């Protein structure tokens, strides 16, 4: 009976550690996902800004060169 109680306690402790590990892993996964999302958003914003700048510059150059040609 005493041995059974001891084994039961050990089992509970093991379950606790497993739960803790799972919770920690979930937190790490959430942090990683958040970081990935932030990086993706930043990259997308940078790409959009660069594209807009390039388009504006090209438009200005083309319009000025066409004016010069005229």
TORLOVO-897343 format. One record per residue: residue in three letters; x, z, y of N, C-alpha, C, O in turn. Coordinates in nm, 3 decimals, padded with zeros to 5 digits. Layout:
BEGIN
   residuo      n_px      n_pz      n_py     ca_px     ca_pz     ca_py      c_px      c_pz      c_py      o_px      o_pz      o_py
       ALA         X         Z         Y         X         Z         Y         X         Z         Y         X         Z         Y
...
REM end
This chain:
BEGIN
   residuo      n_px      n_pz      n_py     ca_px     ca_pz     ca_py      c_px      c_pz      c_py      o_px      o_pz      o_py
       UNK    00.084    00.000   -00.120    00.000    00.000    00.000    00.088    00.000    00.125    00.065   -00.078    00.217
       UNK    00.188    00.088    00.127    00.279    00.095    00.243    00.354   -00.037    00.257    00.369   -00.090    00.367
       UNK    00.400   -00.090    00.144    00.474   -00.217    00.147    00.384   -00.327    00.205    00.429   -00.408    00.286
       UNK    00.257   -00.328    00.163    00.162   -00.431    00.210    00.146   -00.423    00.362    00.142   -00.525    00.430
       UNK    00.136   -00.299    00.414    00.122   -00.279    00.558    00.247   -00.331    00.629    00.237   -00.398    00.731
       UNK    00.364   -00.300    00.573    00.491   -00.344    00.633    00.496   -00.497    00.636    00.533   -00.557    00.737
       UNK    00.460   -00.558    00.522    00.460   -00.704    00.515    00.361   -00.762    00.617    00.388   -00.863    00.682
       UNK    00.247   -00.696    00.628    00.144   -00.742    00.722    00.201   -00.737    00.864    00.183   -00.831    00.941
       UNK    00.269   -00.627    00.899    00.329   -00.614    01.032    00.432   -00.725    01.054    00.433   -00.788    01.160
       UNK    00.516   -00.748    00.956    00.617   -00.854    00.968    00.549   -00.988    00.993    00.592   -01.067    01.078
       UNK    00.442   -01.013    00.918    00.368   -01.138    00.933    00.314   -01.152    01.074    00.322   -01.259    01.133
       UNK    00.259   -01.043    01.128    00.203   -01.046    01.264    00.315   -01.076    01.363    00.297   -01.158    01.454
       UNK    00.430   -01.011    01.347    00.542   -01.034    01.438    00.585   -01.181    01.432    00.613   -01.243    01.535
       UNK    00.589   -01.234    01.311    00.628   -01.375    01.296    00.528   -01.465    01.367    00.565   -01.559    01.438
       UNK    00.400   -01.435    01.348    00.295   -01.514    01.415    00.312   -01.506    01.565    00.301   -01.607    01.635
       UNK    00.340   -01.384    01.617    00.360   -01.366    01.761    00.474   -01.455    01.811    00.460   -01.524    01.911
       UNK    00.587   -01.452    01.739    00.702   -01.531    01.783    00.667   -01.680    01.780    00.707   -01.755    01.870
       UNK    00.594   -01.723    01.678    00.555   -01.864    01.668    00.468   -01.900    01.788    00.487   -02.005    01.850
       UNK    00.371   -01.813    01.821    00.281   -01.838    01.934    00.363   -01.846    02.062    00.342   -01.936    02.144
       UNK    00.457   -01.753    02.081    00.541   -01.752    02.201    00.619   -01.883    02.210    00.625   -01.945    02.316
       UNK    00.679   -01.925    02.099    00.757   -02.049    02.098    00.668   -02.167    02.136    00.708   -02.252    02.216
       UNK    00.547   -02.172    02.079    00.454   -02.281    02.109    00.418   -02.280    02.257    00.417   -02.385    02.321
       UNK    00.389   -02.161    02.313    00.353   -02.150    02.454    00.469   -02.198    02.541    00.449   -02.274    02.635
       UNK    00.592   -02.153    02.509    00.710   -02.193    02.586    00.727   -02.344    02.578    00.753   -02.409    02.679
       UNK    00.712   -02.401    02.458    00.725   -02.545    02.441    00.620   -02.617    02.525    00.650   -02.718    02.588
       UNK    00.496   -02.565    02.524    00.390   -02.627    02.604    00.427   -02.625    02.752    00.407   -02.724    02.822
       UNK    00.481   -02.512    02.800    00.522   -02.502    02.940    00.631   -02.604    02.971    00.626   -02.671    03.074
       UNK    00.729   -02.615    02.882    00.839   -02.710    02.901    00.782   -02.852    02.907    00.820   -02.931    02.993
       UNK    00.691   -02.883    02.815    00.630   -03.017    02.810    00.557   -03.044    02.940    00.569   -03.153    02.997
       UNK    00.480   -02.945    02.989    00.406   -02.962    03.114    00.503   -02.988    03.229    00.482   -03.079    03.309
       UNK    00.612   -02.909    03.236    00.712   -02.927    03.342    00.771   -03.067    03.334    00.784   -03.135    03.436
       UNK    00.809   -03.109    03.213    00.870   -03.241    03.195    00.772   -03.350    03.238    00.809   -03.444    03.308
       UNK    00.645   -03.336    03.195    00.543   -03.436    03.231    00.528   -03.443    03.382    00.522   -03.552    03.440
       UNK    00.522   -03.325    03.448    00.508   -03.321    03.594    00.628   -03.390    03.659    00.611   -03.470    03.751
       UNK    00.749   -03.359    03.611    00.869   -03.421    03.668    00.865   -03.572    03.650    00.898   -03.647    03.742
       UNK    00.826   -03.617    03.532    00.819   -03.761    03.504    00.718   -03.827    03.598    00.745   -03.933    03.654
       UNK    00.602   -03.763    03.615    00.499   -03.818    03.704    00.553   -03.828    03.846    00.534   -03.929    03.914
       UNK    00.620   -03.722    03.892    00.676   -03.721    04.028    00.777   -03.835    04.043    00.774   -03.909    04.142
       UNK    00.866   -03.849    03.946    00.968   -03.955    03.951    00.901   -04.092    03.956    00.940   -04.177    04.035
       UNK    00.801   -04.113    03.871    00.731   -04.242    03.866    00.666   -04.270    04.001    00.675   -04.382    04.053
       UNK    00.599   -04.169    04.058    00.532   -04.187    04.188    00.635   -04.224    04.295    00.613   -04.316    04.374
       UNK    00.747   -04.151    04.298    00.852   -04.178    04.397    00.904   -04.321    04.381    00.919   -04.394    04.479
       UNK    00.932   -04.361    04.258    00.983   -04.496    04.232    00.883   -04.601    04.279    00.920   -04.699    04.345
       UNK    00.755   -04.580    04.246    00.652   -04.676    04.286    00.645   -04.686    04.438    00.639   -04.796    04.493
       UNK    00.647   -04.572    04.507    00.642   -04.571    04.654    00.761   -04.646    04.711    00.746   -04.729    04.801
       UNK    00.881   -04.617    04.659    01.002   -04.684    04.708    00.992   -04.835    04.688    01.023   -04.912    04.779
       UNK    00.948   -04.876    04.570    00.935   -05.020    04.540    00.837   -05.085    04.636    00.863   -05.192    04.690
       UNK    00.722   -05.019    04.658    00.621   -05.075    04.749    00.679   -05.089    04.890    00.661   -05.192    04.954
       UNK    00.748   -04.985    04.937    00.807   -04.988    05.072    00.908   -05.103    05.082    00.907   -05.179    05.179
       UNK    00.994   -05.115    04.982    01.096   -05.221    04.983    01.029   -05.358    04.986    01.069   -05.445    05.063
       UNK    00.927   -05.377    04.904    00.856   -05.506    04.899    00.794   -05.537    05.034    00.805   -05.649    05.084
       UNK    00.730   -05.437    05.095    00.667   -05.458    05.226    00.772   -05.497    05.329    00.753   -05.591    05.406
       UNK    00.884   -05.424    05.332    00.991   -05.453    05.428    01.043   -05.595    05.407    01.060   -05.669    05.503
       UNK    01.068   -05.632    05.282    01.120   -05.766    05.253    01.020   -05.872    05.299    01.059   -05.971    05.362
       UNK    00.892   -05.851    05.270    00.789   -05.948    05.309    00.786   -05.961    05.461    00.780   -06.073    05.514
       UNK    00.791   -05.848    05.532    00.788   -05.851    05.679    00.910   -05.925    05.733    00.898   -06.011    05.820
       UNK    01.028   -05.892    05.680    01.152   -05.957    05.726    01.145   -06.107    05.700    01.177   -06.186    05.789
       UNK    01.103   -06.146    05.581    01.093   -06.288    05.546    00.993   -06.356    05.639    01.019   -06.466    05.688
       UNK    00.879   -06.291    05.664    00.778   -06.350    05.753    00.835   -06.368    05.893    00.815   -06.473    05.955
       UNK    00.906   -06.267    05.944    00.965   -06.276    06.078    01.068   -06.387    06.083    01.069   -06.468    06.176
       UNK    01.155   -06.392    05.983    01.260   -06.495    05.980    01.197   -06.633    05.973    01.239   -06.724    06.046
       UNK    01.097   -06.650    05.887    01.032   -06.781    05.872    00.962   -06.821    06.002    00.972   -06.936    06.045
       UNK    00.893   -06.726    06.063    00.820   -06.759    06.186    00.919   -06.794    06.298    00.896   -06.888    06.374
       UNK    01.028   -06.717    06.308    01.126   -06.745    06.414    01.196   -06.878    06.387    01.222   -06.954    06.480
       UNK    01.228   -06.905    06.262    01.297   -07.031    06.230    01.202   -07.148    06.253    01.245   -07.254    06.299
       UNK    01.075   -07.132    06.220    00.979   -07.240    06.243    00.961   -07.262    06.393    00.946   -07.375    06.438
       UNK    00.964   -07.152    06.470    00.957   -07.165    06.616    01.080   -07.240    06.667    01.070   -07.325    06.755
       UNK    01.196   -07.206    06.610    01.319   -07.273    06.651    01.312   -07.422    06.616    01.355   -07.508    06.693
       UNK    01.257   -07.450    06.497    01.244   -07.590    06.455    01.149   -07.665    06.548    01.171   -07.781    06.581
       UNK    01.044   -07.595    06.589    00.949   -07.660    06.682    01.017   -07.682    06.816    00.955   -07.735    06.909
REM end
